[in-house]
Amino acid sequence: MNDNKVILAYSGGLDTSIILHWLLAKKYEVIAYIANVGQEDDFDAAREKALKIGASKVYIEDLREEFVTDYIFPVFKANAIYEGSYLLGTSIARPIIAKKQIEIAEKEDAMYVAHGATGKGNDQVRFELSYYALNPNIKIISPWKTREFLDQFTGRSDMIAYAEKHGIPISSTPKKPYSEDDNLLHISHEAGILEDPAAEASEDVYCKTTSPENAPDKPTKIAITFKNGVPVEVKDLNSGRTETKPLDLFLFLNELGSTNGIGRLDMVENRFVGIKSRGIYETPGGTILHIAHKDIEGIAMDREVMRLRNMLVEKFSEIVYNGFWFSPEMDFLMAAINTSQDVIDGTVYMKLYKGNAYVIGRESDSSLYDQDLSSMDIEGGFNQEDSRGFIKINAIRLMAHNKIMKKKKKNFHQS
């Protein structure tokens, strides 16, 4: 094994470009690894930049299809949502990026992997837990937890100055001093001018969604068809356009959501390391998919299965958010989630309009909904007289509690 070779997760942005140069200055051989998870980057330009800085080799890996089928869809089957709002856009991307990085390290016989995640954030945990789970013998270089690096770079201004000194081209400037993470599922905006939680983000922060105020005045009607809880078809009922392949389908959902101003979120969340952070997210296609999937479950999922699955959602979401994708608890929960989706088949009809995605109908061959049984006008085989006994049975504990409380209150007044 080469004890001087590092596989660096490289984005072409400010942090990883500085880190690439810094590692070279410390006499490491650096191989840059660029993971294409759907971010809108110029990968050829990033390759040339890494080589210009001094990388010995550059890997560009197109992970988009696998990202959709093996990470995004499984998480959406679980209805995973962190702290009631966040659809885990960054969290879901980290394990697939780490997985390929470890594969490259093994291929290149490299002893080290490195990343540009800070020591205050979640990504350091997600990357490093994944590295160790996949290769317990790997060694990790994490500059933002290295004293020498921290002393040299106390903030982004120091990094910008360093880049200018060494002729490293950068996209982060004092005019746009916040951090962004982009992938197929979402884009996040954090840090810099956004760190004031009371300050409204200006419109120029958003780049993946149209402002709801400027979205089309006519709603878009769509149909999303599921099989075993996974979307297998998206159809624009206005234009007739239909997509069925996983990647094309998800890209189409993003396009529909973006056009209609869907998926914006501004929240303060709790990082795994214990720090609160303000994040602004744009998740256009994911927001539509989340709403549609929850709805099709309403008609096709057994009540008790749903109750049990819902008990798992918060824990499942924490596991994803905190970086434990490659863990025994994730294997256990994912098996349960997959079982819960065995009959989640059908089509959900939706309207997309000025920032809103709402359901207008659904149908399913595995529907548990009985129109006659639910009807107020048709008896449908349901003997309403039976409800009297049902209510009395459920009232037994209420009557017993009331009796005890009256007795307790009486004894209190007598004393």
N, C-alpha and C positions, 0 to 999 in steps of 0.2 A: 504493500500500500504506500502511495506517495504521501509522505508526511509534510509536504510543502504545498499541496494542491488544494484549492478552495473552490467549491461550487457556490457562487453568489446568486441569490435570487435577485435579479436585476430588472428594474422597471424603465430605466432611462431617465428617471426623474432626479431631483436634486439630491436626496439622501443617498440613494444607491450609487449614483455617479461619484459622489464624494467618497463613499465607502470603498468603491472599486479602486480609486486612486490611492486612498489611505492604506489599503491592504497591499497594493503593489509597493508602496513606499516601505512597508514592513517585510518586503522580500518574499511575499507569497506569489505563487503562480495562481492567477485568478481566471476561472472559466465562468463567463456570464451565462445565466440561464433566464430566459424570458418566457413566461407562461402566458399564452394567449387564452384568456378566459372570457374574451368578448369585449375587452376594453378598446376604446377608440384611440389607438396609438398607431404611429408609423413604425412598424417593427423593423423595417429595413433601415430606417434612420437610427433606431435604437441600437441595432447591430453595429452599424458604422461608428456610432458614438462610443460604444463599449470597446471596439477594436482600436479606435483612436486613442482612448484613454490608456489602453495597454492590456486588455484582456487577451489571453492566448487563444481563446476559442469562444464562440457564442452559440448556444442552443436556443432555438425558437420553437417552442412546442405548442401546437394547436390542440388545446384541451377542451374546446367548446362543446363538442358533442357529448363527451364523457361527463362534462360538468353538468349538462342538462339532465342526462338520463340517470346518472349515478349519484348525484348530489342534490340538485334543485328539486327534481320530481319526488325523490324519497322524503325530503324535508317538508314539502308541501302536502304530501300524503298524511303527514302527522299534524297538519294545521299549525306547525310550529311558529310561534310569535313571541319574541322576548319582551318581557315587562309590558305586555298588552298592546304593543305598538310596532316593534321593530321586526321586520321580516328576514333578518339575519343575512343580509346580502353580502357583507364582508366575511362574516363567520363561515358561511358555507364554502367560500372559495378557497380558504386557507388549506384545508386538508388535501385537496387535489393538487394544489401547487406544491405542497411539501412532499407528497407522494412521488411526483415526477422528479423533484429535486434529489430525493434519496436514490431513485433509480439511476439518475445521471451520475451521482457520486459513485455508485457501485460500478457502473460502466466505465467510468474514468479512473477507477481505483483511487479515489480521493479520500483523504482522511477527514476533511473538514467540509462543513456547509456553513453558509453565512446568510444573514438577512439584515434588512434595514429597519426593522420594527423598533420602536422606542421602548425604554424600560418602564414607561408609565402606562402603556397601552395593553390592549388585549392580544394583538397579533403576535407579540413575542411569545406568549403562552401557547397560542394555537400552533404556531410553527414548531416550537421546540418540543411540545408534547407529541406532536405528530412525528417529528424526526426520531425521537427516542422510541416511540412505539413501533416504528417501522424498521429501525436499525439501532438497537441498544448500544452499539459500539461507536456510533458516530460522534465526532467532536464538533462542537458548535462555536462559531465566532459571532458574538453579538456585540458590535461596537458600542451601541447605546447603553450597554451595561459594563463598559470597560473604562476605567478611570482615566487612562491616557486620552482616550477619544473624548470623554466628557469634559476634561479640562481644556481641550483644544476647541471644542464646539459647544458653547453655552447656549446657543439658540440658532434659529434659522438665518439670522443676519450674518453670523460667523460663517455659516456654510456658503451663503451667497458670496461673501467676500473671498473665501477660499477658492470657490469655483472661478471667480473672476481672475484671481491671482495665477491660477494654473491653466487658464484657458479652457475650462470645462463649460460647454454651453448648457444653459439651464432654462427651464420654462417658468419656474417660480420667481416672482419679482416682488418688490415692495408694493406694487399695485394689486397683486393677487397673492397675498401671503398666507393662504390657507392650504390645507392638505386635502387631496382628493384621492379616492380609491374607486376605480371604475371596473365593472365586469358586466357580464350578460344580465345578471339579475338586478343590479342597481348601481348607483354612484353615490358615494358619501362625501360630504364636505365638512371639514373639521378644522379646529385650531385657528390661530391668527385672529383676525377681526371677528370671527364667529365665536370666540371664547366668552364673550359677554352674553349670557343667556337671555338678557332682556332686549338685546338689539335685534331688530328685524333684519333678516337676510334680504339684501337687495335682489332684484330680479336677475341681475347678471351672475349671481351665484349658480342659479339653476341652468342646466344644460341638457338634461335628458327628457324634460317634459315642457310642453307648452304651458304658459300661464293659463289657469282655468278661465280667467276673464277674456283671454284671447282665443280660447278653444272654439271650435265650430258651433254655430247656433242650432244646428240640426243634430239630434242624437244619432249615434251609431248603434245599430242592433247587431248582436253577434250570437253565435251558438257555440258552446264548448262541449264536446263529447268526451266522456271518461270511460275507461275500461280498467277495472281493478284499481280505481282511485287515481289513475294516470291519464292526463289529457292525450287523446289520440287524434283529435280533429278540432280545428278552430275555423269557423266560417263567418265571414262578414255578410250578414243578411242583406245589407244595402247593395254591395257590389257583386256578391257571389264568390268572391275570392276565398279559396279554401286551402289550408295547409295541414298536412298530416305527419310529416317527418318531425321528430322531436326538436331538432335545432331550428328548423324553418318555422315550426309552429310557435316556438317561444319567441323567436325574433318578430313574428307577426303580432303576437300579443304585446310586445314592447312597442311596436309601431302604433298599434291601436291605442294603447294607454298614453303614449307620448303625445299623440295628436290631440287627444281629448283631455289633457292636463291631469291625468290620474297618477296617484302614487307619491305625492309629496308628503314628507313628514319632518317635523322639527321637534326634537325631544331632548330631554336630559336623561341620560341613562346611567346605570351603575356598572362600571367596568369590573371585571373579575378581580383586578388587583385592589379594589376598594375605593377607587377615585370616581367621582361623578364627572361626566363629560357631556357636552352639548354636541349633538350630531344632527346634520340636515341630510336627509336621504331622499332619493328619487327611485322608486321601484314601480315603474308603470305596468309591465306585464305581470309581475309577481302579485301586485295588488289585485288585479282582475282574477288571476288564477286562484288566489287564496279565497276570495269571496265565492267564486263558482264552486270550488271543491267543498267548502263547508255546506253549501246549499244542496248539492247532490247527495251528500251524506244524510241530510235531513229526511229525504224520501226513501233512501235505500239501506240505511244502517239501523240495526236493531237498537232499541232504546238502552238496554243494559250494556251492550257492547260500547255504545257511544259514551255512556257515563264512565265506564272504566278507561276507555281511551282518553277521554278528557282529563282524567286524573293524571295521566302520563304526560300531557302536553307541556305543562310548565317545566317539569324535570327534563324532558326531551330537549326543550328549547335552551335550557341552561347548559346542558351537555354540549350542544352545538356551539353556543355562544362562548363557552369557557374553553373550548378547544379539545374536548375529549371525544372526537369523532372516532378515532381508532382505539376503542376501549371495550371491555367486556360488557359494561352497562349499555353502551350504544348497540352492541350486537343483540342484547336481550330485548331492548325496547324496540329496535327496528323489526325484529321478528314478530313482536306483538302488533306493531303498527301494520305490517304487511298482511297479517292474518285478518285484521279488522277491515281491510280493503278488498277482500275476496269478492264481494258482490256490489261494490260501489261502481256501478255502471249506469250510464244514461247521459242525457243532454240537458244542459242548463242554458236558458235564453236570458240575455242581458241587454241592458241599455247603458251606453257610455256617453256621459254628457257633462261637460264643464267641471271636470275634477271628480265626478261621481261615477261609480260602477255599481249598478244595482240590478238585482235579479227580477225578471218579469214572468218567469215560468220555468218548469222543468218536467222531464218525463224519463222513466226508467223501466226497463224490462224486469228489473229486480225490485221494483217498487213495493214497499210495505204499506203504502197508502191505499185505503179502501174507501172510495168515494161514497158508496152506499152506507158503509158503517159510520162515516163521519157526518153524513148529511143530517140536517135538522128536520128535513121533510120526509125522509125515508127511514123506516125502522131498520131495514138492512140486516136482520138476524140478531140485532142487539136488543135484549129485553131490558127496557129502562127500569123496570121494577127491581132488577138485580142490584141497581146502584144503591138502593136503600141499605142493603146488608153490607155492601162495600164501604159505605160511609160510616156505618156503625162500628165496623171492625177497626177502621182507621181512627175512630174517635175514642176508642177504649183508653188509650194512654193519656189523651187530653183530658178526659173526664176524671181519671185517676189523679192526674197532676193537680187539677182544679180542686179536687176534694182534699188533697194533702195541704195545699196552700191555704184553703179556708180554715182548716183545722189549726194550722200553724198560726195564722193571724188571730184566731179566737183565743188560743192559749196565751199569746203575747199580750192581748188586751186584759185578760183575766189576771195576769201576773203583775 
